Amino acid sequence: MTTTQLTWPLAGRTVNRMGYGAMQLAGPGVFGPPKDRATALAVLREALALGVNHIDTSDFYGPHVTNQLIREALHPYQDDLVIVTKVGAVRDSQGAWLPALEPADIERSVHDNLRNLGLDALDVVNLRVMGDIHAPSEGSIERQVAALAALREKGLVRHVGLSNVTAAQVAEAQRIVPVVCVQNHYNLVHRADDAWIDDLGRQGIAYVPFFPLGGFTPIQSDALDRIARSVGATPMTVALAWLLHRAPNVLLIPGTSSLAHLRENMQAALLPLSDVALAELDAIGGRAATY
Ligand SMILES: NC(=O)c1ccc[n+]([C@@H]2O[C@H](COP(=O)([O-])OP(=O)(O)OC[C@H]3O[C@@H](n4cnc5c(N)ncnc54)[C@H](OP(=O)(O)O)[C@@H]3O)[C@@H](O)[C@H]2O)c1
């Protein structure tokens, strides 16, 4: 059996690698209020009760909705909680996602996050680079990173992360400001960043996969179902456990609006996987990883 370290240093604190992504708490299409507000608040409180101390959010979820729910459910925040937010987009009146990557947009978004989360400073702000979520595109992000670095100098942002980016963009950003995390699309079947994750880990940078369960259409795989049956767990728990085994710098932020799914997902931290099971899970993505 392969066991795995369950914490990682992030933003000056030690976070449990099983975190929580708040995007699913907004209404359909990540737009407007949740269909069940009481459950949304209960999910947030239960996540912390189950040991989550790393929450991923953005003021463009709703917009404003998930941040306001987090504030209502959890403020004043416990000392060890790291809230990671992101800037780089806004929503129009129909819910469309529009890039907001001018320095003035970034400053406005940081202030929106501060106000709606009820904070004086944000633990980590990810610059979310717009573009194809399956394959981030190259291009300079120097102006945007410099804008975040200036907000860090002012004390409004403690740490900077990047989302939907390439290795070259991380290297460019590191010439301006330390980068503490990278948040890209990655899961059991979408493995584009495989070669890069361990390199980030060696630099002490957290890799935080978005869509860890496959996103709006969770992963469906006969092989995953079979392996899950063989280890006596659900497919989603196994998909998350595989990510925990993938590398120690992989931090999980599965999203759910359901208390039952939250509890199920948290079981991943308790699920050992044999070398045989890990090899079979790797084969789903068509690659072999190192553990
Ligand atoms: N940086 C970016 O560009 C970016 C993009 C997307 C997401 N994110 C962040 O990453 C987080 C995770 O991504 P995500 O929420 O989009 O996708 P995800 O975690 O891969 O999957 C969420 C979907 O899986 C369902 N689900 C969760 N647990 C389940 C379970 N145990 N059994 C069955 N279905 C389950 C959820 O529905 P229920 O609500 O019914 O459980 C939801 O439809 C987000 O919350 C957000 O914070 C970042």
The ligand as an ORCA input file, in Angstrom:
! r2SCAN-3c Opt
* xyz 0 1
  N      -9.161     28.246    -11.943
  C     -10.162     27.891    -12.699
  O     -10.251     28.250    -13.861
  C     -11.213     26.988    -12.152
  C     -12.139     26.392    -13.021
  C     -13.070     25.554    -12.482
  C     -13.102     25.313    -11.112
  N     -12.209     25.918    -10.284
  C     -12.182     25.627     -8.847
  O     -12.006     24.243     -8.691
  C     -13.016     23.701     -7.852
  C     -13.314     22.287     -8.276
  O     -13.830     22.257     -9.595
  P     -15.358     21.974     -9.919
  O     -16.179     22.159     -8.689
  O     -15.688     22.759    -11.118
  O     -15.334     20.498    -10.410
  P     -15.118     19.063     -9.686
  O     -14.700     19.254     -8.274
  O     -14.256     18.280    -10.594
  O     -16.557     18.435     -9.763
  C     -17.688     19.078     -9.297
  C     -18.886     18.325     -9.841
  O     -18.870     17.006     -9.316
  C     -20.042     16.759     -8.553
  N     -19.636     15.988     -7.388
  C     -18.844     16.366     -6.372
  N     -18.641     15.360     -5.514
  C     -19.314     14.310     -6.000
  C     -19.508     12.969     -5.566
  N     -18.951     12.532     -4.438
  N     -20.277     12.149     -6.334
  C     -20.841     12.600     -7.463
  N     -20.713     13.843     -7.940
  C     -19.950     14.701     -7.205
  C     -20.604     18.106     -8.203
  O     -22.009     18.072     -8.093
  P     -22.758     18.216     -6.660
  O     -22.786     19.668     -6.356
  O     -24.100     17.628     -6.951
  O     -21.974     17.411     -5.679
  C     -20.196     18.929     -9.428
  O     -21.102     18.746    -10.485
  C     -14.180     24.666     -8.031
  O     -15.108     24.538     -6.967
  C     -13.462     25.983     -8.104
  O     -13.189     26.451     -6.796
  C     -11.256     26.736    -10.796
*
